[in-house]
Amino acid sequence: MSSRFAIHVGAHKTATTHIQNCLTRHAPRLRQAGIAYIGPRELRDGTLELPGALEQGIGGFGRRRAFRRALAAHAGPAGRVLISEENILGIAHDPRMIRERRFYPRGHARVARLLRTIGAEGATVFLALRDPASYLVSAYSQRLFSGRVESFEEFIEGVDPARMRWSDLVARLLEAQPGVRLVVWCHEELRPPAEGLFDHMLPGVPRGAVTLTPGVTHPGLSARAHAAIMAQYRRAGAATGRDVVVKARRRFPKTGDEPAFDPFSAGMRAASAAAYRDDIARIAAMSGVTMLSP
């Protein structure tokens, strides 16, 4: 029963939405192949109510039981159930990530709780990684788009990206749920049509039937857009809202003439990239991990 499930947990800002949109477009074809795809639309809009099922506290058992029943009804007789939702790990701009200097501090517990809830302890979990410096900048942008406007310095609180380790998260996932299998890839190496990824994610579907198209679903901020947001933030402080961020991105989109916002020095970028390469090699050597090649 457990091998029936595949869980795509992100991470955030690794083309997750782009992949989800692709899977949504092909959902009828996947159903014909015996695969039930369940994405954020169903998991967040009240149809299945995954967020409540992942929380601890009073009422958690009842919410998890309701989620399990709703999931079974939605999946029907499909031989494979593919769930994709990056918020299973937590949120991209979780302040605890900064305080504890680790990616998704509660992510391992949340994934294990989901797998136990649906009886999928031996499931395959799909996880994309990203250079820590680049990830932190994108996580900061995500925080701004959520309406929590602050400077990058306030957000980062002195975190050194070269000291952030994805291998810590991978080790916690493996330890929290023995028997889980992880398929891992680097966001920087994901190239359309991404057939290698879909070979693992959609077994039985002919290669080429589902392909990733070029493009970016949620572009980040240009340097000029960020400067405009910060100018408003200096004037209005906490009253600066999401609308300011959205308007700035629309007015100053990233182009060849409008480079991306990049608060890290060249030296910090290089140190993060070197540490990231070492970390990827460490993850690839872990038992229970399949590392996808470009």
N, C-alpha and C positions, 0 to 999 in steps of 0.2 A: 504493500500500500504506500509506503513512504517514498519509493522511487517514482511515484506518480507526480510528485511535486517538484517544480523548479521556481526559485525565488530570486528575482532580480532586485537587489537592494540599493542600487546606485553605484558609487557614491554620487552625491550631488555634484553638479557642474562638470559632469563627465559625459555629456551628450545623452543623458538619461531621457529627457523629454523627447529628443529627436528619435531615439530608439522606440519609445512608447508610442509616438505618433505613427511610426512605421508599422508596429505590431497592430495598432488599432485599425489602420487601413486594410491590413490583411486578415483581420479577425475572422471573417466568414470563411476564407480559404483555410485558415488554421482549424476551425471547427470541423470542416470536411475531412481534415487530416487527423481528427481525434484529439486536438489540442484546444483547451479552453483558455483563452487569454483574458486575464482580469487585471485592469490597470487602474490608475488614479481616479478616473471618472467614476468607476463603480465603488472604489474603496474609500472615497472621500465624501461622496454626495448623499450618504445615508442609506444607500442600497445595501452595503455590507458593514459600514461603520468600523473600519479597521482601527482608527486612532483610539477609540475607547477600549478595544480589545487588548491593546498593547500596554495600557496603563495598569499600575498596581492600585491597591486600595479597595475600599468598600465598593461592592458592586462589580468588581473586576471579573469574578467567576461567571456571573450572569451574562456580562457583555461578551466574554469569550465564548460561552456556550451559544449565544445568539449568533455570533459571527460564524462559528463552525457550521451551524445549521444553514445559514444564509449562503455560505460558500459552497456547501454541498449542493444546494438547490441551483445555484448559479452555474456551477461546473457541470452538473448533470452527469451523463454517462461517459464523459470525455476520459480517454485513457491517460492524458497528461494535463496537468493544470499549471499554467505559467502565471505567476503573480509578479507584477512589476510596480514597485512603490519605493522611492528613495527615502521617504519619511519613516520607513520601518527602522532605519538606523537612528533617527532623530532629526534635528534640523541642522542645516549647513552652518548657521551662525550661532550655534549653541554657546552661550558664554562659558559653560563648563569646559568646553574644548580649549578655550584660551586659558582659563584658570589652571586646568590640569595638564596643559601642554600635551594633549593626546587627541587623536581623531575619534569622534563619536564615543565619548566616555561610557555611555550606557548602551551603545549599539549592540554589543554582544548579548546582553541580557534581553533586549527587545526582540532580537532575531530568535533567540532560544525560546522565548515565550510564545512567539508566533508558531514556531515549528511544533512545540508541544501542544498548542491549542488545536492545530489541525491534524495532529498525528503524523507529522512528516519529519521525524527526527533524522532520518537518513537522506533528506532531500539534497538537491544540488543548489547551492547559493552562488549567484553571479554577482561579481563585485569589480567595478572599474576603479582605477587609482589615477592620481594626478600629481605632478610635481608639487610639493607642499607650498612653495612660494606662490605659484600660479593658483593653487587651490585657495589659499588664504585670501588672495585678492578677490577671487570670484565669490568666496563666502562673504566677504565684506560688502561687495556689491549687492549680494542677495539680501543682506541685512538692510541696506539702504532702501531696496525695493519693497521691503516689508513695512517700511514706514518708520523704522528705528534709525534715524539719521544721527550720525556722529562722525568724527574724523577717523581716519585710518589709525592714527596713533592711539586714540582712545579705544578703538576696537581691538587692536593687536596686543596692547599692554606689554610690549617688549618681547613678544614671542620670536624666537629664532627659527625660521622655517627649516634650517638644516638639522635641527634637533627633533623635528616631528617625524614619527615613524609609522608608516602604514603596517609594517610587520607586527607592531603591537596590537593593532586592531585584528589582523588576521589570526594571530595567536590566540587572542581572546575568543574569537568566533569558534575556532576549532576546539578550544578547551571547554567553552560553555555548552556546546552541544556535540558530544562525541558521536562520530559516525557521519557528520555532515561533510559534504564534499564541496570544495570551493573552486569555481572557475574564475580566474582573475586575468585582467588585461590592463594595459596602460592606455589611458585616454589619448595621449599624444600619438599613439600608434594605431588608433582605430581609423580606418580609412573605408569610405564607401567602396564597394557594396557591403563590406563587413561579412562576407560569406562564412569565414571561419567561425565567427561568433555565433551566427545563426545555425551552423552545423551542430554546435553543442546545445544551444538553447532550444532548438526545434528539431529534435531527432525524428527522422521519418519524412520530413518535408524536403522535397528535392532541392538541391543547391540551385540558387538563382530564382526560386519561387518567391522568396522574401529577401529584399535587398535594401540597404540603407542608401538614401539619396544624399548628394552633397548639400551642404547648407548648415546654418546655425539657427536654432529655434529661439534661444534667449541670449542675444548678444550682450556683452558686458558694457562697461562705461568707457568712453574716451577720456583722455586726460582733460580735455576742455570741458566736457560735461561734468566731470567730477569737480573741476575748479568752480563751475557755476553753482553747483550744489553747495559747496563749502562756503561760497560767498553769501548765499542765502542763510546757511547755518550760522555763520558768524553774526548775521543781523538778527535772526529770529530764534536761534537756539533750538530747544526741544520742540518748538512749534513748527519746525520745518517738517513737512509731511511728504508722503509718497508721491503726491502729484508733482512736487518740485523735481523729484528724481526722474519720473517718467517724462516730463517735459524737457528736461535737460538732455536725456538720452535721445529723444526725438529731434531736438534742435541740433545736437552735436554728435551724430552717430559715428562709430568707428569706421574710418575709411583710410585710404592711403595717405590722405592729408590730415587725418585726425587720429593719431596713434592712441593706443589703449592706455588707460590709467595704469601706471606702474610705479608704486612707491618704493620698491626695493632697489638698492644699488646693484651695479653689475657684479660686484664681488659677492653679495648675498645671493643673487640669482645663481651664480656659478657654484657656490657652496651648496645650495639647496639641490641643484641638479646632480652634483656628485654624490651627495648623501642619498638622493632618490635612487640613483643607479645601484648603489650598494644595497639599498633596502629591497629593491626589486629582486636582486640576485638572492637575497636571504629568503624572500617569500617563495621564489621558484623552487628552492631546495626543501621546503616544508612538506612533510607527508600530508596527503589529503588535499593538496593544491595542484590544480592544472593551470599552468601559465600559458596563455595564448600568445603566439608569435604574430608579428605584423602580417 
